[in-house]
Amino acid sequence: MKKFKKKIILGNLLSLMVMACGSSTKNDVTPDLPGPTSGDVTVYITTAARTQEFRKTYVDFGSDVNMSPRTILLNEHVKYQTMDGFGAAITGSTAYNLLKMAQADRTKFLKETFDVNEGMGQSYIRIAIGCSDFSMSEYTLADQSGIENFALQEEEKKYVIPILKEILVINPGIKIMGSPWTPPKWMKVNNLTDLAPHDSWTGGHLNPTYYQDYATYFVKWIQAMKAEGIEIYSITPQNEPLNPLNSASMLMYWDEQRDFVRDALGPKLQQAGITAKIYAYDHNYNYDNISSQEDYPAKIYEDAAAAAYFAGSAYHNYGGDKAELLDIHNKAPEKELVFTETSIGTWNTGQNLGKRLLEDMKEVALGTVNNWCRGVIVWNLMLDSERGPNRDGGCQTCFGAVDISSADYKTIKKNSHYFIIGHLSSVVKPGAVRIGTEGFAEDGVVLAAFKNLDNSYAVVLLNENTADTRITFSDGTNYFGAEIPAQSVVSYTWK
């Protein structure tokens, strides 16, 4: 690593003098402010005040080797996890709203979201296997008793698959995760003692008698999607396995999931030549305060035969703290972590984009990545201005990453989750490795650094302070100084 002199060049010294006197807390840059159209470093800026919304600009490398003491040095010799991608869920409701748009408007939005060259380059999608709580109705892919009755349904064929195909044209390399909210009702029982039929969309348990049939259900779904030109990258055995109250749901305690995957799902996928990753759990950090379910995935990993089928585990943040990710990583460092769901909604009413942008960037985006998550996926990509389509028993108070006006299906409001995902996906590409940083640190400044497969570097940074701050970044060969607006999220990438 190249050594740098501690002498400060005049420009940096003047910047430090200005900051010592105090920086303005007002960010007066307007979204249409002219700026450089090229440079060594590509920069994306979103401010809490919405004066800049994913504004693209550029800065150049410094021309000598003098470093400011406010330098953050990237250390690619310290390596953490490899990144899979970042994105949102394409639910039935999301697909419905997208298809209500005019084709030109929809294509424009999808390119802004998924295009790796001209847009955010979002790279990971989550979809439901059957219905979710944001579907047009409650259904599975085999509502009639008997696995031979498996078939894709109208929601897949009319809404979700057409949208996925449009996205794949824009970004052919996008990863797709599938999660079921419920198996067919004929596979469910009230509990594993009585084994009485549980003819309900909500709650119940998977009848061990149908472990093999349900594993076949997953195989058939992955094969049916492949026949449509859609490769499935990963699955979870059950969405929110500790929540029996969702509009479509089922309880699947850790020992049930262990047995189902070990004895049925894992072997069936293997026999079918399917390489989709299996992630355990897919629920909250706090295990919904059920003491017997604490460390859910770690308990599964204690069974070597079961653990062999799991790539890792997945988490939501509707309860508990992201520190649980680090705890599970420490218990099983060889296993992967992904963050698969979070939502905003009317419970955030009164909190403007700025408050949510800063908190969500700190907790959801950087907070999960800096605790070993390989991917970050938020909930609905798009809902309408009435928070739908939704239905009784599901979330009727959720916002999408973006909300589209139900009056014209054209006017789009972009919410915090759209920006936090975009700030990651725009500069951190699939296959990137999170790397170490050292040097300058400041309260209220949170960041993560990466090296992409093409040898470019990326830094995603949050400045939640009320003052602008200037920081110099160095990869050991090149360096640049950057003025980071107060209460903003900024992404940088350079070769």
MARDODO-120519 format. One record per residue (C-alpha): x, y, z. Coordinates in steps of 0.05 Angstrom, whole numbers, plus 5000, padded with zeros to 4 digits. Example, Ala and Ser with C-alpha at 12.3 -4.5 7.8 and 13.67 -1.06 7.14 Angstrom:
! residues 2
524649105156527349795143
! end
This chain:
! residues 495
500050005000502950684980504951135038502551845038505652465067501852805123503053495092496453825074495654165007493154875006486254684980485054185034487654665087482855205064477154695067479054505138479255235158472255345131469654735169473054965232468955605228462655195218459054965155452355195131446754705148442954935087443754535024442155024968443554554910437454484865435953844826437454184760443854524783448954464726454954034742460553644710458253144658464352694664469952544712474052014745468851864799461451784788457252064845449851984863446852454915440152444952438752955006433752905062430953575041429653284970433853844940437453284904434152624887439152114861442852674826448552424783454952834781462452724777469052904811476252814789482052494824487152934859493553084821498752954876499852494935498352974992492752725037488053085084487652815155480252725138482052145092478351485090482950955061480050335028483549695047481949134998486348655037480748635090475048245057468048105082462047815044460847754970454648144948448847834911444648454898439348954920432149054901424748994919418948514915414748434852408248244885401648134849399648844870406149134843405348774777398048994772399949724782405649684733401149384680396049954690401450434665402150624592407450184560412250774548411551014620412550314648418750194605421650854627420550694701423249984694429450234659430550764712430050214764433449614733437949834676445249724697447950264650442550804649438850684714439650444786441349744765437049404819439348684818435148244864427548124863423247734912416747414889411446984922410546244908402946274902399546854937402247364986398547885026399348334965395747884915389147974880386347374919388346804965390646204926396145684918398645314857394944674875388444864910385244204888387843624930393443244897400243484873398443274803393843884803399644374806399144944756401145674751395046114764392246754733396347214778402846904754400846864681397247524674401147974720407647744753410847354695409647884642412948414687418747954703419847844629420048594616425048684672429348114646429848454578432649064614437048684663438047954641442547804701437547984755436847484812429947244834428046954902421546584915417846514982411146174997406246495045402245845051402145145022395644864994390544815050389844065041397044005064395844365130394044105199392144475263398344215300403243645298399943265355392643235333394143265258387043515246385743835178386744595179382244865124384645585129389146055091392046295157396045915209396545165216402644725204405144315146402843585153409143155153405242655110405743175054413043355061414742994996408843294958410543994982417743904962415243694893410944334893417344744898420744344843414744424797414445174810421845274795421144854732414845224710418245894718424245644680419645434623417446164621424746374615425346574689430946274729429946234804436346394843433946264914428046054957425846065029421445485054416445955088415346705093414946925165414446225195412846505265406946925241400246545236396047165228397647425158392247375105395946765079400746445128403145825163407245665225413645285213417945225275425445125268425144375278419544305226423644705175429744285191426043645179422343885117428644125082433143545105428242995089424543275029425943954998433543904996433843204966428243354916431743974890438243594885434943014848431843504798438543834785436044494814441544934845437145474875439745684943435445535004435346065059432545885128427746285171425646925132422847295192424247805246430647945285427147815351423847145332417247475351419347405423418146645423423746385467423645685438424945985368430946415386436946305340432245935292437345835236443045675283438845115314437744825245445144855229446644405288443943835246449543715195445043355146440043925145445344465146448344195082442244415044441945125070446045685039444346125099438646505130434147095115431447645160426148185165426348785212419248845239421748665308428448665342435248955323440048855265445348635316442047945310445247885242452247925272450347435326448046915275454147045232458646915291454946275307455546025235460646445197460645955138453246095125450446685085445647235107440647615066435548145085429048005050423448465074421849135105416249625093414350345106407150555116402150995150405750875216410951335186405851885172408752545194415752295180417852605114422452285063428452595098427352255165425851585133431651655083436751745138433951215185432650695131439650805102442750705170438450115194436149755131441449875078448250005109446149685175444749005143450649025094455549205150452848605188454448105133448248115090449647935017443148224992437948735013430748684988425149145009417648995004413049214947416649584891410249954873403450054907398050554886396151184922390850794961396250314987393849764943391149354913390549034982385448595016382748435085387648085130393748345095397449005105392749565087397350105114403649965073406950435024411050184966418250354950414550804901407150974900403451104836397151534830390951104820387851704785392551684725397451104735402951584714404752034772409851694816411951874886418751584904419551384977425751255020426350525003427050664929432951114942436550694993436450084947438450514887444450804924447050104935445249784869447850354826455050264848455449584882454749034830453248294840459747944857462748554892466448424957465548875017472349115039475449465098476450205110481050575158482951275177478151855188471651715225466152195248459852105289453752115244457751865183456351135165459250795104460950145069466250025016466649504961470949254904467049034842468848464796471148964743476249234795472349874805471250124876464750344908463150724972456050844998455851365053450651675099451752365131446152435181449253065212446253755202452654035172456153895107462653515114468653435069472152765065477952505022477451794996483551384974484350694946491850714956493250944885488151474870484651964916479252494912476052994958468453044964463753534997458153125028451653505039448453525107443352975119444652605054446251935023451951934972454651364929461351374893464550914842471150944805476450514772
! end
